[in-house]
Amino acid sequence: MPTPHRLLPLLATLLVVPVAPAAEPAPAAALPATLSLRDALGVTLEHSPALRVQKSVIEQKSGLLEQASGAFDWTGTAGISLARDRTPVPGPPGTEPVNRTDSAAYSVGLTHLFRSGVYLRPSVNIGVDENISPASPTYGASQLSVEIVVPLLRGLGRDSTGAAEAAARGDIEVARLLYQHALSSQAFATAADYWSCRRADDTLAVQRDVEQAAERLVESTQVLVKSGVFPPAYLLQAEANLRDKRTVRINAELEAHRARFTLGQSLGLSPEAIAATPAPADPFPRLAESLAPFAAETRQNLIVRALQHRADYRASQQSLVPLNLLARQAERDLKPEVNLSAATGYKGLHAGTAPLAPLGHRLTGLNAEVGVSIAWPFRNSYQRGLLRERRAQQDQAEAETVQLAQGVAGEVLLALEQLRLRADTVRSAFETVDIAKRAVAAQYDQLKTGDGTILDVITLENLYSSARISYIGAHASYAIALAQLRYALGDIFDDTAATLTLADLTTIPAL
């Protein structure tokens, strides 16, 4: 199975150039029983269907750009036609004379529309009429011409004719940024599911320990009840406690399966492989030093940093570029269409049926034609409506960009507080576990001397198990908060050197 550091340069290449159609995926290799977080992220980036969907958008936008560019391709034209014409003419009765003419015509030409809106059409036409009548000799005529049409009132057409292509090129950049953001989103989702799965596995282990402890308590209580040390009510309490712990363990086992299958989906495993999703191998990240509340200046700087790095915000800004181009096109097209047309060329003539001889015989001097045409829709309702629509799209995109910036700021601020407070929660939960553990040991000692009851032991055992589970949940929440801070800051991937580098999602980013 490819390792993440080998996958990431390939992903960087996909972000820079248009994506080629994906090849048929090869059969996936069998996954190990356990998986580190970094390997889990590598599997996600390689197999996630969500990333394949977003990657296909780049290909779609590239296809739209190619379609828009096709309007400016050179187009060659050629034609040949052969005709025979029979025309009856007046003559003596019974003779029914007929004039017959055989004609051949050849034409070759090129057409090209420039991005400035200038239209160019050079062409060559040859016609040969062969008359059967001896009194009408055969001649071949040729015409070579170049026609140019120049738009006058629409900025030479650049903002009008080339807008669709330029907008499509901008859409590719938007799709590329959104794909990069999808990488970060999927990496964060995998990290969150990875730690959630670890939490469910560790919680299940605790509940199994608790169930086994409850079984031992029942066994020891049975002995003491039979010996007359404890009353029979103590055994009923111990057995009820065991059944309650068994129910909790069963629910924890179900939650562990759910978390494991959710992780398999995040990894992008095939449906038949999700049942064999590897278990998380990494322990929860080490707890950082106590974090003091962040100063206002630090928060502001981190928000600015997030807006510079977040690919989704950069995509929102970039989306304004094609919208501006299309709005400018609609504004230009409100003007009347005034075109200057010019044509020049020469003609030739040759007696006989040779098809190419007229191109070089009895050529005229240079011919020329100049004209101006105008098309002026009086109301131009369609174009006015189109302009209103595109300006509204601009306003909507600008408002969504501002709204996204506000959302990014909120995510950064919340992620900072989550990281700081989750760390404090882990410390507090650890202390609670230690205290509860000592309290249980003390209560067992009291039970042995007859100063305590089974109910007291059960109560403290519940407190101890609850504290252990709370500690696991707090540590998992801290691990997720680390990844969430990097996601909020746009620090999961670094593409400043045109290569993707996956950050360590178990450490605090530089603040």
N, C-alpha and C positions, 0 to 999 in steps of 0.2 A: 504494500500500500504506500503511495507517495506520501512523503513527510511534508509538513506545512511549509518549511523553508524552501522546498522545491516547488510548491504550488504557488507561492505568493508572487514570484517574478512573472509567472505565466499570467496570473490575474492582472498584474500591472500592465502587461502587454495588451490584454483585452480592453483595458480602460483607455488606452492611447489610440488604438487603431480600430476601425470598424470590425465587428465580429463576423467571422466566417461561419457558414452554417455548421452546426454542431454535428460531429460524426456520431454514428451509432455507438452508445456506451458499451464498453467491454464488460464482461461479467465481473462483479465485484469480488475481491478476495475476502476470505473468511475473516471476521473481526476477532480480536483477542477477547479474553474474558473480562479484562479491565482496560480502561483507557484514561490517559492523562488529559488534562484540560487542553493542552496545546494540540495533542493528536485529535481530540474531539473537534476542535476548531478546524483543523485541516480536513477532516472527513466532511464537515459541514460545507466548507468552501468548495469541496470537490463534487459533492453529491446533492446539495440542497436544490429541490425543484423551484423554490421561491427565487433563488438566484438565477436559475435558468430562464425563468419567466422574465425577470428584469433584463437579463442579457439579451433576450430575443427582441426587446424593445429597441435596443441599439441597432440591431440588424434591420428592423422594420423602418426606423428613421433613416438608415443608410439607403434602403431601397427607395424611400420617398425622395431623398436627395438625388439619387440617380435618375428617377423619373423627371424631377424638375430640371435637371441638367440636360435631359434629352431634348428639351425644346431648343437647345443651342447646338445640336449636332448638325454637321454638314449632311445634306441629303442629295444624293445623285439621282437624276432622272434620265430616262432614255425611252425612246419609242420609235416604232416603225409601223407604217401602214401602207397597204397596197390596195388600190381601188381600180375598178373598171366601170366606165360609164358609157351607156348606149343611149343616144338621143335620136329619135326619128326626126327626119327633115322632109320638107315638101319635095316631091319628085313626080315623075310620070306614073300614071296608074299601073299598078302591078309590080313596080320595081321596089317599092318600100325601102328607099335608101335610109341608112343609119350612120350617124357619126359615132365612132367609138374612140374613147380616150382611156388609156392606161396610165395611172399615176402612182408614184411612189414617194413617200415622205419619210424623212429621218430626222430625229431630234435628239440632242444630248444637252443636259443642263445640270446646274448645281443650284441649290438654295441654301441659304444660311441666315439665321437670325442671331445677331450679336446681342450681348447682354446690355448694350447701350440702347437697344431697340432698333438699330439700323438693320434693314433687311437688304440682302444682296442676292441677285439672281442672274448669273451669266448663263447664256444659252446659245446653241448652234442649231439652226434649222435648215434642212435641205429638201427641196421639192423638185421632182422630175416628172413632167407630163409628156407622155409619148402619144402623139396623135397618129392614127392610122392613115389619115388622109395625107397624100403627098403634098397637097398645097399648104399644110400646116406643119412646119418643121417642129422637131422635138427640142425643148430647152430644159435645162436644169437651173434652178435659182437657189441661192444660199443667203442666209441672214445670220450674222454674228452680232449679238447684242449683250449689253450689261445693264441691268436695271438696279437702281438703288433707291430705297425709300427711307427717309430720315424723319423721325418724329420731332416736332418743333416745340410743342407746348407742354411737354411732360419731362422736362429736364433731360432731353435726348433719350428718354425712356428708361434710364438706368434704375430709378426708384420704382418704376412701374414694371418693366419687363423682367428685371433681375431680382425682384423682391421675393418671389416664391422660392427660388434656389437659395438665396441668402438666408431666408427664414428656415428652410429645411436644414441648412448647415448648422444654424444655431440650435435647432431641435436635437441634433445629434449630440452636441455638447451638453445639453440639458439631460438627455438620456444617459450619457456617460457619468455625469455627476450623480444622478439618481441610482445608477447601478453601484457606484462607490458607496453611497449611503446605504444601499441594500446590503452590501457586504458588512458594514458596521452594525446594522440592525440585526442581521442574522447571527453575527458573531456574539453580540450581546445577548440575544435570545438563547443561543446555545450555552453561553456561560451561566445564565440564570437557571436554565433547566438542568445544567450539570450540577450546580450547587443544590438545587432543590432535590434532585435525585440523591445526592450525597446525604442531605438532611433526612430524607425519608428512609434511606438504608440505615443510617446511624440511629434514628428513632426506633426503627424496627428492632435493631440489636438491643437497645435499652429495654423495650417492652418484652423481649424474650428473656432478658435477665430478670426483669421484674416478675414475669410469670414463673420462672424457675425458682426465684426466691419465695414466691407465694406457695409453690408446691412444697418446698422444704419446710415452710412454716406450718403447713397442714400436717406434714409427716411428724414433725417434732411435737406439735400440739396433740396429735393422736396418742403419742406415747405418754405425754404428761397427763392427758385426760384418763387414759387407762390406768395409770399409776395413782390416780386420785389427787395429783398436784393441782390440776386445773379443773374447773367445772366444765360440764358438757357444752355450755353456751359458748365457751372459747373456741371449741372446734367448729361450731356453726359459723362463727364470725370468720374464722380462717378459711373455711370452704367457700363462703360467699365472696370473700376477698379474692380467692383463686379464680372463681368463675368471672368475676368482674375484670380481672387482669387478663384472662384469656380472651374476653370480648374485645378489650382494648388492643391486644396484640393482633387479633384477626383484622381489625380495622387498620392498624398500622401496616400490616402485610399487604392489604389491598391498596393502601396509599403508596406503598413502595413500588408495587407493580404499575400503578398509574403513572408515577413519576418516571419510572424506567421507560415505559412506552412513549411518554411525551418527549423524553430525551432522544429516543430513536427517531421520532419524527423530526426533531430539530436537526439531527445529524443528516437527515435526508436519506435514511436507509430505505431500501425497497420494502414493500408491504410484508413480504414473507420473511424479511430479516429483522423486522422490528421486535419480534418475540425474543431474539437473541441479542438485544442491545447490550453492549458491554457495561459493566458497572464502573462508576467513577473510581479512579485509583488515587487521585491527589487528595491529600488532607486539606482542610480549610486553611486559607492563608494565615500567616502569622499576624498577630495583632500589632498595629502600629502604636507608636508612642501617643500619649494623650494629646488630642488636638484642641487648641484653644479656639474660641469663636473667631471667625475670619473678619478682618477689618473691611470697612466699606470699600476702600480703594482696591483691596485685593479682589473683592467680589466683582467690582466693575471691570478690572483688568481681565479676569477670567471670562466674563461675559463677552468682552471684545475678542478675546482669543477664540472662544467657541464660535462666534459668528464668522471668524476668518477661516476656521478649519472645518466647520460642519458642511458636508457635501450637500445636504438637503437645502440649507439656506443659500449656498452658492448656486444651486440649481434653480431656486426660486428667483434669485437675482438675474441669472442668465436667461430665464424664460421671458424676461422683459425685452430682450434683444430682438428675437423674431417677431414678437407682437408689435414692437415699434416699427419694424420694417414693413409689416403688413398694413399697419395703420397709415404709414407714410404713402404706401402704394395706393390705398383707397383715397387718400387726400389728393394725390396727383391725378388719379383717374377721374376726379370731378371735373377737370378741365376738358374743353372740347378736344377732339382728336384732330390735329392739324398735321398733315404729312407733306413733306417736300419729296417729290419723285423726280428722278433724272434717269434717262436712258441714252446710251450711245452705242454705236456699232457701225457695221458696213454691210453692203449687199454685193453679191456676185451673180454672174450669168454666164452660161456656157451651153452651146448648141450640142446636142447629143444626149445619150443616156448614161454617161459615166457618173456614178453617184457622188464622187468626191471632187470632180473637176470644178464645180461652181465655187468652191472655196478659194480658188486662186486665179480666177479668170474674170476679166472685166469688172474689177472691184471698183466700187464707188469711193468717193471721199467719205470722211467721217460724218455720220449722221448723228443728230442729237435731238432730244426731246426733254423738256422741263415742264413740270406742272405742280400744282398745289391742290390738295383735297382737304375737305373739312367734314367732320361728322359731329354734330352738336345736338345731343338729346336735350330738349327744352327743360324738362323737369328733372331728369336723371335720378329718378326715385330709387332705382336699385342701388346705384353707387352711393347715394346719400345714406340709405339704410345700412349698407355694408360698412361705411365709415363709422356710423353710430355704433354698430356692433363691435367693431374692432377697438374703438376707443373705450367702450365699456369693458372689453376684455383686458385692456391695459389697466384701467382703474381697478378691476378685480384682482389682477395679478399683483399690482402694487400694494393693495390692501392685504392680500394674502401674505406677501413678503413681510410686511410690518407685523402681521399677526404671528407669523412663524418666528420672527425675531423675538417677540414677546414670549412665545412658548419656549424658545431656546434659553432665554434668560431665566425663566421660571424653572426649567429643568436643571440648569447649572446651580442655582441657589438651593433648590431642594436636594440635589445630589450632594452638595457640600455639607448641608446640615445632616443628611442621612448618614454620611460617612462618619461624621464626628459623634453623633448620638448613638449610632450602632456600635461603635467602638466602646463607648461608655456602657452600653447595654451588655456587651460581652463580658466586660470586667465585672459588672454587678452580678451577672448570672453565674460566673465562675465562683465568686465569693459565696453565693447562695448555695451552690452545690457543695462546697467545702463545709459550710455550716450545717446543712441538712445531713450530710454524711456523718458528721460527728454527733449530731443529735440522735440519729438512728442507733449508732453504736452505744450511746449512753442509755437509750431507752431499752435496748436489749439487756444491758447490765441490770437495769432496774427490774426488768421482767424476771430475770434469774433470781433476784433476791425477794421477789414477791411484791415489790413496790409499784409495779406497773401492770398494765393489762394488755391483752392481745389487741384490743381496739386502739390503744395508744401506739403500739408498734405499727399497726396498719396505717394509722394516720400519718406517722412520720415517714413510713416507707413511701406513701403516696406523695408526700412533700418532696422526698429525695428524688423519686423518679420524675416528678413534674419539674424539679429544678434541673435535672440532667437534660430533659427534653427541651426546656426553655433555653438552656445553654447551647444546645445544638442548633436550635432555630435562630438564636441571636447570632451565632457565628456564621451560619449560612446567609443571614440577612446582611451581615458585614461584608461577606465575600461578594454578594450581588451588588452591594453599594459601591464597592471598588470598581467593578465593571461598569456600573451605571454612571459613575463620575467620568470615566474615560469616554463613554459613549456621549454623554452630555457635552463634553469639551471637544469632541471630534478627534480624540487621541487614540482610537483603537487601531487605526491604520495611519501610517505616515507615507505620503506619496510625493514628498518634496523633491526627491531625487529620481522621479519617474519610475521608481520601483516601490512596491508595497512592502512595508515592514510591519509585522503584527506585534503590537505592544504586549507587555506582560500584564495580563488582566488581574493579577494577584498582588500588585504593588500600587502604591499611591502615585499618581503622575506628579511631575514637577509642578508645584503651585507657586 
